[in-house]
């Protein structure tokens, strides 16, 4: 259903620049419309009309200002502001190279910034759920970008996305200095930074490559999902979030204090430096059911046993092994022994082509995995230690139903997303599949489904 008045009934066609009306400007209708007594849509309450407008793009919503005085300022209440070149119908080629034509980029960037400023100027700044700006901009636009961030903070927006690159990840220009996010709108610049205080409706929060942060304290009553990726200067993290369920971290080892995380049940810790153990990242988390750990180097059994009580409630385990573990692979078996409720085991392996060799591995005794029903290995290269581990698990997992082996690696791309990458080494994949299909069928019970890719 649409408003009974429309541009087709006598108004001149509008351009993109005509869509946003100044606050004191009269309507742009060129022909006076007769009164409509049956305009039932315009008679609806404001909140319903605003929800309808929020389903449109900003510019489509702004066009409705020409319908009548009833609609003139309604579009300024839309709660989703998605601002990119498509929003403003800018004719910038998808594969344009900003480095080859910086003058054209500068003209288009100036035009884009002006249009965004116009939109924000006419929006009332209340009830915003999401603001997303996507266009290749740099520090030369810092004043405007700071204003947009301040607008998001003061309006209480639940989501702010600044994607300052092109549609293929291309930045503004080759030598352009990157924009530095103004943390002053969200933090107290003291010894401990609290970035949650001004966002009372926040549910998900992510930090990526914020290298100036040192000590972070996340305190929020409604926060559910927290992600911290690649912050090189970070030393410590403390969390006080009663409703936090998911926490992801990727980077070097930091001190972590779980002040209050009573319902945290999914933890991901991706360590990137050698000889740093992600198990040190764990605290007392009684409700933890899913654990993802990345090990830059192999882990000794003794380190696992120090944390045995922390695995009692785990049901899903993902281990990313960046190097060959050889005899240290028994650490995985010891971890599983201390996780009696585990149902799914996933190994993300990034190994190289290795010949089969004999390894003397001492496996844990009295280890029965009574709940384990699925094993998945990604990036399998025919590693002899993994074949030995699988042989051990097949004998100790009476309820195992699925064994899935993929020779192609899966990479973690952040924010709970894994991406399967097709391997460029066809020889390695062919060899790995041959190893799996030659040796495993002899040991797999008839109740277990084997899949090798």
ZAMARNU-935039 format. One record per residue (C-alpha): residue number from 1; residue in one letter; x negated, y, z. Coordinates in steps of 0.5 Angstrom, whole numbers. Layout:
N
{NUM A {X Y Z}} ...
This chain:
453
{1 X {0 0 0}} {2 X {-3 7 -2}} {3 X {-1 14 0}} {4 X {5 16 -5}} {5 X {1 23 -7}} {6 X {-5 21 -11}} {7 X {-10 25 -16}} {8 X {-6 22 -22}} {9 X {0 26 -20}} {10 X {-3 33 -22}} {11 X {-10 34 -19}} {12 X {-16 35 -23}} {13 X {-21 30 -23}} {14 X {-27 30 -17}} {15 X {-34 29 -17}} {16 X {-38 26 -12}} {17 X {-40 33 -9}} {18 X {-33 35 -9}} {19 X {-31 30 -4}} {20 X {-33 33 2}} {21 X {-30 39 4}} {22 X {-32 45 9}} {23 X {-29 45 15}} {24 X {-25 52 13}} {25 X {-25 51 6}} {26 X {-18 50 3}} {27 X {-16 44 0}} {28 X {-18 43 -7}} {29 X {-12 41 -11}} {30 X {-11 45 -17}} {31 X {-3 44 -18}} {32 X {1 45 -12}} {33 X {5 38 -10}} {34 X {12 38 -8}} {35 X {14 36 -1}} {36 X {15 28 -1}} {37 X {20 26 4}} {38 X {18 18 3}} {39 X {11 19 5}} {40 X {11 13 10}} {41 X {3 12 10}} {42 X {2 19 12}} {43 X {7 18 18}} {44 X {3 13 21}} {45 X {-1 14 27}} {46 X {-8 17 26}} {47 X {-12 11 29}} {48 X {-9 7 24}} {49 X {-10 11 18}} {50 X {-17 12 21}} {51 X {-18 4 21}} {52 X {-16 4 14}} {53 X {-21 9 12}} {54 X {-26 6 15}} {55 X {-25 0 10}} {56 X {-28 5 5}} {57 X {-34 8 3}} {58 X {-35 15 6}} {59 X {-34 18 -1}} {60 X {-28 14 -2}} {61 X {-25 16 5}} {62 X {-27 24 4}} {63 X {-23 24 -3}} {64 X {-17 23 1}} {65 X {-18 30 4}} {66 X {-15 32 -2}} {67 X {-8 29 -1}} {68 X {-5 34 4}} {69 X {-7 38 10}} {70 X {-5 31 14}} {71 X {-11 28 11}} {72 X {-16 33 10}} {73 X {-20 32 17}} {74 X {-18 24 18}} {75 X {-24 22 14}} {76 X {-29 25 19}} {77 X {-27 20 24}} {78 X {-29 14 20}} {79 X {-33 9 25}} {80 X {-38 6 20}} {81 X {-42 11 16}} {82 X {-46 7 11}} {83 X {-50 12 7}} {84 X {-55 10 1}} {85 X {-55 11 -6}} {86 X {-49 7 -8}} {87 X {-45 11 -3}} {88 X {-47 18 -7}} {89 X {-47 15 -14}} {90 X {-54 17 -15}} {91 X {-57 14 -21}} {92 X {-63 12 -19}} {93 X {-66 5 -22}} {94 X {-66 -1 -18}} {95 X {-73 -2 -20}} {96 X {-76 5 -20}} {97 X {-83 6 -18}} {98 X {-84 12 -13}} {99 X {-91 12 -14}} {100 X {-91 12 -22}} {101 X {-86 18 -21}} {102 X {-87 22 -15}} {103 X {-83 28 -17}} {104 X {-77 24 -19}} {105 X {-77 21 -12}} {106 X {-78 28 -9}} {107 X {-72 31 -13}} {108 X {-68 25 -11}} {109 X {-70 24 -4}} {110 X {-68 32 -3}} {111 X {-61 31 -6}} {112 X {-60 24 -2}} {113 X {-62 28 5}} {114 X {-58 34 3}} {115 X {-52 29 2}} {116 X {-53 25 9}} {117 X {-53 32 12}} {118 X {-47 34 9}} {119 X {-43 28 11}} {120 X {-46 28 19}} {121 X {-44 36 19}} {122 X {-37 34 17}} {123 X {-36 28 22}} {124 X {-33 29 29}} {125 X {-38 25 32}} {126 X {-34 20 36}} {127 X {-32 13 36}} {128 X {-38 11 31}} {129 X {-39 4 31}} {130 X {-45 3 26}} {131 X {-49 8 22}} {132 X {-54 6 17}} {133 X {-58 10 12}} {134 X {-62 6 7}} {135 X {-67 10 2}} {136 X {-74 11 1}} {137 X {-76 17 6}} {138 X {-82 18 10}} {139 X {-85 23 15}} {140 X {-84 29 11}} {141 X {-77 28 12}} {142 X {-78 27 20}} {143 X {-74 34 22}} {144 X {-68 31 18}} {145 X {-69 24 20}} {146 X {-69 26 28}} {147 X {-63 30 27}} {148 X {-59 23 24}} {149 X {-62 19 30}} {150 X {-60 25 35}} {151 X {-53 24 32}} {152 X {-53 17 33}} {153 X {-55 17 40}} {154 X {-50 23 42}} {155 X {-44 20 38}} {156 X {-45 13 42}} {157 X {-46 9 36}} {158 X {-47 2 37}} {159 X {-51 0 31}} {160 X {-57 5 28}} {161 X {-60 2 22}} {162 X {-66 6 19}} {163 X {-68 3 12}} {164 X {-73 7 10}} {165 X {-75 3 4}} {166 X {-72 2 -3}} {167 X {-68 -5 -5}} {168 X {-75 -9 -6}} {169 X {-78 -6 0}} {170 X {-82 -1 -4}} {171 X {-84 5 1}} {172 X {-83 13 -1}} {173 X {-90 13 -5}} {174 X {-97 10 -4}} {175 X {-100 15 1}} {176 X {-93 18 4}} {177 X {-94 17 12}} {178 X {-89 13 15}} {179 X {-84 16 20}} {180 X {-85 15 27}} {181 X {-78 14 31}} {182 X {-76 19 36}} {183 X {-76 15 42}} {184 X {-74 21 46}} {185 X {-67 20 45}} {186 X {-67 13 48}} {187 X {-72 13 53}} {188 X {-75 16 59}} {189 X {-82 17 58}} {190 X {-85 15 65}} {191 X {-89 9 67}} {192 X {-83 4 65}} {193 X {-79 6 59}} {194 X {-72 5 60}} {195 X {-69 5 53}} {196 X {-62 3 54}} {197 X {-59 9 59}} {198 X {-56 13 53}} {199 X {-52 7 49}} {200 X {-47 4 54}} {201 X {-43 0 49}} {202 X {-50 -3 46}} {203 X {-49 -11 45}} {204 X {-55 -12 41}} {205 X {-62 -9 41}} {206 X {-68 -10 37}} {207 X {-75 -7 37}} {208 X {-80 -8 31}} {209 X {-87 -6 30}} {210 X {-87 0 36}} {211 X {-94 0 37}} {212 X {-94 6 42}} {213 X {-90 2 47}} {214 X {-93 0 53}} {215 X {-89 -2 59}} {216 X {-81 -4 57}} {217 X {-76 -5 62}} {218 X {-69 -7 59}} {219 X {-63 -5 64}} {220 X {-56 -6 61}} {221 X {-50 -9 63}} {222 X {-47 -11 57}} {223 X {-53 -13 53}} {224 X {-52 -20 50}} {225 X {-58 -20 44}} {226 X {-65 -18 45}} {227 X {-71 -18 40}} {228 X {-78 -15 41}} {229 X {-82 -17 35}} {230 X {-90 -15 33}} {231 X {-91 -9 38}} {232 X {-98 -9 39}} {233 X {-99 -4 45}} {234 X {-94 -8 49}} {235 X {-97 -10 56}} {236 X {-91 -12 60}} {237 X {-83 -13 59}} {238 X {-78 -13 65}} {239 X {-71 -15 64}} {240 X {-64 -14 68}} {241 X {-58 -16 64}} {242 X {-53 -19 67}} {243 X {-50 -22 60}} {244 X {-56 -23 56}} {245 X {-55 -30 52}} {246 X {-61 -29 47}} {247 X {-68 -27 48}} {248 X {-73 -27 42}} {249 X {-80 -25 42}} {250 X {-86 -25 37}} {251 X {-93 -22 39}} {252 X {-99 -23 43}} {253 X {-98 -25 51}} {254 X {-95 -20 55}} {255 X {-93 -21 62}} {256 X {-85 -22 63}} {257 X {-81 -21 69}} {258 X {-74 -24 69}} {259 X {-71 -19 74}} {260 X {-63 -21 73}} {261 X {-62 -26 67}} {262 X {-57 -31 70}} {263 X {-54 -33 63}} {264 X {-60 -33 59}} {265 X {-59 -40 55}} {266 X {-63 -39 48}} {267 X {-70 -36 48}} {268 X {-75 -36 43}} {269 X {-83 -34 44}} {270 X {-87 -34 38}} {271 X {-94 -33 40}} {272 X {-99 -31 35}} {273 X {-106 -31 38}} {274 X {-111 -37 39}} {275 X {-111 -40 46}} {276 X {-105 -36 49}} {277 X {-99 -41 51}} {278 X {-92 -39 50}} {279 X {-90 -43 56}} {280 X {-93 -38 60}} {281 X {-87 -34 58}} {282 X {-82 -38 61}} {283 X {-79 -36 68}} {284 X {-74 -39 72}} {285 X {-68 -40 67}} {286 X {-63 -45 70}} {287 X {-58 -44 64}} {288 X {-63 -45 59}} {289 X {-61 -50 53}} {290 X {-65 -48 47}} {291 X {-72 -46 47}} {292 X {-76 -44 41}} {293 X {-84 -44 42}} {294 X {-90 -42 37}} {295 X {-97 -45 39}} {296 X {-102 -42 35}} {297 X {-107 -47 38}} {298 X {-106 -54 40}} {299 X {-103 -55 48}} {300 X {-106 -59 53}} {301 X {-102 -64 57}} {302 X {-104 -61 63}} {303 X {-101 -54 61}} {304 X {-94 -57 60}} {305 X {-93 -61 66}} {306 X {-94 -55 70}} {307 X {-87 -53 68}} {308 X {-84 -59 68}} {309 X {-78 -57 72}} {310 X {-76 -51 67}} {311 X {-74 -56 62}} {312 X {-69 -60 66}} {313 X {-63 -57 62}} {314 X {-65 -56 55}} {315 X {-61 -59 49}} {316 X {-65 -56 43}} {317 X {-72 -55 42}} {318 X {-76 -52 36}} {319 X {-84 -52 36}} {320 X {-88 -49 31}} {321 X {-95 -52 31}} {322 X {-99 -47 27}} {323 X {-105 -52 27}} {324 X {-107 -59 27}} {325 X {-106 -62 34}} {326 X {-109 -69 33}} {327 X {-109 -73 40}} {328 X {-106 -67 43}} {329 X {-99 -68 40}} {330 X {-98 -73 46}} {331 X {-96 -66 49}} {332 X {-90 -66 45}} {333 X {-88 -73 48}} {334 X {-89 -70 55}} {335 X {-85 -64 54}} {336 X {-79 -69 52}} {337 X {-80 -73 58}} {338 X {-79 -67 62}} {339 X {-73 -65 58}} {340 X {-68 -71 59}} {341 X {-62 -68 56}} {342 X {-65 -66 49}} {343 X {-61 -67 43}} {344 X {-65 -64 38}} {345 X {-72 -64 36}} {346 X {-75 -59 31}} {347 X {-82 -59 29}} {348 X {-84 -53 24}} {349 X {-91 -55 22}} {350 X {-96 -51 18}} {351 X {-101 -57 16}} {352 X {-106 -58 10}} {353 X {-106 -65 6}} {354 X {-110 -70 11}} {355 X {-112 -77 10}} {356 X {-109 -82 14}} {357 X {-114 -84 20}} {358 X {-113 -88 26}} {359 X {-112 -84 33}} {360 X {-112 -86 40}} {361 X {-106 -83 43}} {362 X {-104 -84 50}} {363 X {-97 -83 51}} {364 X {-93 -82 57}} {365 X {-90 -88 60}} {366 X {-83 -90 62}} {367 X {-80 -84 57}} {368 X {-73 -86 55}} {369 X {-70 -80 51}} {370 X {-63 -82 52}} {371 X {-59 -76 49}} {372 X {-64 -75 43}} {373 X {-60 -76 36}} {374 X {-63 -71 31}} {375 X {-71 -70 29}} {376 X {-73 -65 24}} {377 X {-80 -64 21}} {378 X {-81 -58 17}} {379 X {-87 -57 13}} {380 X {-89 -64 13}} {381 X {-96 -66 10}} {382 X {-97 -73 12}} {383 X {-101 -71 18}} {384 X {-103 -78 22}} {385 X {-101 -75 29}} {386 X {-94 -73 27}} {387 X {-93 -80 24}} {388 X {-96 -83 31}} {389 X {-91 -78 34}} {390 X {-85 -81 30}} {391 X {-87 -88 31}} {392 X {-87 -87 39}} {393 X {-80 -83 38}} {394 X {-77 -88 34}} {395 X {-78 -93 39}} {396 X {-76 -89 45}} {397 X {-69 -86 43}} {398 X {-64 -91 43}} {399 X {-58 -86 40}} {400 X {-62 -83 35}} {401 X {-58 -82 29}} {402 X {-62 -77 24}} {403 X {-69 -76 22}} {404 X {-70 -71 17}} {405 X {-77 -69 14}} {406 X {-78 -63 9}} {407 X {-85 -62 6}} {408 X {-83 -55 5}} {409 X {-84 -50 11}} {410 X {-79 -46 14}} {411 X {-81 -39 16}} {412 X {-78 -35 22}} {413 X {-76 -28 19}} {414 X {-74 -25 25}} {415 X {-67 -24 29}} {416 X {-65 -31 29}} {417 X {-66 -33 21}} {418 X {-70 -38 18}} {419 X {-72 -38 11}} {420 X {-74 -44 7}} {421 X {-80 -43 3}} {422 X {-82 -47 -3}} {423 X {-89 -50 -3}} {424 X {-93 -48 -9}} {425 X {-98 -54 -7}} {426 X {-94 -60 -11}} {427 X {-99 -65 -10}} {428 X {-99 -64 -2}} {429 X {-91 -65 -2}} {430 X {-92 -71 -7}} {431 X {-97 -74 -2}} {432 X {-93 -73 4}} {433 X {-87 -76 1}} {434 X {-90 -82 -1}} {435 X {-93 -83 6}} {436 X {-86 -82 10}} {437 X {-83 -86 5}} {438 X {-88 -92 5}} {439 X {-89 -92 13}} {440 X {-83 -90 16}} {441 X {-77 -95 13}} {442 X {-81 -100 16}} {443 X {-80 -97 23}} {444 X {-73 -94 23}} {445 X {-67 -98 26}} {446 X {-61 -99 21}} {447 X {-57 -94 25}} {448 X {-62 -88 23}} {449 X {-61 -84 17}} {450 X {-67 -82 14}} {451 X {-68 -76 9}} {452 X {-74 -74 6}} {453 X {-75 -68 1}} 
